[in-house]
Amino acid sequence: MLSIMSFIDILHLALRNLRQAKLRAVLTTMGVVVGVAVIVTMVSFGLGLQGNMLARFKALDLFSEIRVFGRSLGNMAATTKDRGAGRSNEPSERRQGRLRPDNSPTRILDDTAVAEIAKIPGVAYVEPHISFAVYVRSNGRVSTQFASGVAVPNSSSRFQEFVAGKMISLPNTDEIVISERFAKDFGYENFPDAVGKTVELLAPLDEKKADKDEQSSADQEPANFFGIPLDDQAPDEASPEGLVTQTFRIAGVLKTEVREGPGQGGLRGLLPTSDIYLPLRTARAWTLEHRSPMGQVALELARGSGALGDSDTEGYDSAVVRVLDPVALTDVRKRIADLGFGSFSIVDELEQLRTVFLILDSVLALLGGISLLVASFGIANTMIMSILERTREIGIMKAIGAEDREIKLIFFVEAAVIGLTGGVIGTLLAWAIDGIANRLAYRFILKPQGASYVDFFSLPPYLSLGAILFAVVISILAALYPAARAARIDPVKALRHD
């Protein structure tokens, strides 16, 4: 007799069998629920970290900028391979960490090079950068600060928001912009009070220049009448301490850090951070006139080796190139490399970070999978117990014409129902755990620090559906042996079974 059991009949029979052993079915399903919840929670945490990182990079405007490096004085002066090759010479760079260019530059990053880079299709603007450490005096206090030169006017997102004042007005003015930290360190508790105040940059007198000026003054005696000078002597530009000073007026206090959103606590753009920003021309003139002893040695060695001509000057420390569209970033970098310059982009780090997150997500999923593997043994045990209890029933079905595949299908459907139910409930439980964990983290960690709400977990639809499907597949695999065992039952022996 041929059996014509439909899938609806098999599903109805499987559900009836599960209802007859409710407690066992519930306990087995709970094992699947825990396994799926662990998998989804762990993987969603890894995806959340990755999503927050990408959102942070985007909020800090890092996907549209390239850091370009030219040949530095240190590289030109060295006659052996420099262990610090590729390392930026900027003080602020040493504080923030090393940015490695994709290749070794072969050209000096001077004004001509900057103009060439600006002509590359897809480039919005090029911002040269100079950074140096200097003693600063303001509001009766003296301290060492890091100063940087910036282009004026400036389109960088770094200089769009101020807590007080505004951006430097002209490229040749004596105005500067300071950071919030600078204002606090020098006693300007109310940021608006700092606007308009003066800041002095201090440098030692050039001994050679001072000796030359003194000799010139001695050779040219002032006009006098019987030893009485006829003209007033010109005042010395040096300060009473014997230092060279240059005075600036504070134009604005920069809103340094992002306060809200994914980028909170970070700095916008790839431009190195400093405490003082002054016009680029002024910064360049200061670094050329008040060169450090190490810088002077490097300059003389570079000129002596012929790497730098007698009439040439060293270029900029680096430059930030902004592209019109992040899609064009790779092509722009290739053209910059063809010009003989090295470059750095956050994309370089992003590829490595994606590999790290892939490994992290895999490890988290593996740990969660162990829980589901344990649950699969519970499913197999439930199915085997069901066979022992329903041996006579299976024998009757086979005696009246049920085929082996139909017997197997009954157990597969029972396992699939357990896996589907456990997968759905486990996914909902993971969603609840993610929400509770986010709120607890905000309440006890972020809020006391003044930080805004951050979603540490990411639960995309594909993760939920994938977890449910995975639970169903594991459940069916766990039922393979019990189903095959049930299909091999001899109907004659089964009918004699008590």
Buried (B, 14 or more C-beta within 10 A) or exposed (E): EEEEBEEEEBBEBBBEBBEEBEEBBEEBBBBBBBBBBBBBBBBBBBBBBBBBBBBBBBBBBBBBBBBBBBBBBBBBBBEEEEEEEBBBBBBBBBEEEEBBBBBEBEBBBBEEBBEBBEEBEBBBBBBBBBBBBBBBBBBEEEEEBBBBBBBBEBEBBBBEEBBBBEBBEEBEBBBBBBBBBBBEBBEBEEBEBBBEBEBBBBBEBBEEEBEEEEEEEEEEEEEEEEEEEEEEEEEEEEEEEEBBBBEBBBBBBBBBBBEEEBBBEBBBBBBBBBBBBBBBBBBBEBBEEBBEEEBEEBBEBBBEEEBBEEEEEBBBBBBBBBBBEBEBBEEBBEBBBEBBBBBBBBBBBBEEBEEEBEEBBEEBBEEBBEBBEEBBEBBBBBBBBBBEEBBBBBBBBBEEEBBBEBBBBBBBBBBBBBBBBBBBBBBBBBBEBBEEBBEEBBEEEBEEEEBEEBBBBBBEEEBBEBBBEBBBEBBBBBBBEBBEBBBEBEBEEBEEBE
